[in-house]
């Protein structure tokens, strides 16, 4: 739940700052609020974090490096796909 909320907050912040733009939003809410599919995507992704990255639990430095080098390309790839 925490990872899904962090993802939702991160995407909403990036959208409010103009770095992301969602074509479909929640009815009646500002356009910077994440659409339901993005919330569900974060919730699904967060359920796999422990198993997927369990090998890095004791290596915080590696987690930081992976987040910094892997996060931006993931967003750029998503934007390229529309």
HELIX and SHEET records of a PDB file:
HELIX    1   1 UNK A    2  UNK A   16  1                                  15    
HELIX    2   2 UNK A   36  UNK A   46  1                                  11    
HELIX    3   3 UNK A   49  UNK A   52  1                                   4    
HELIX    4   4 UNK A   54  UNK A   56  5                                   3    
HELIX    5   5 UNK A   60  UNK A   81  1                                  22    
END                                                                             
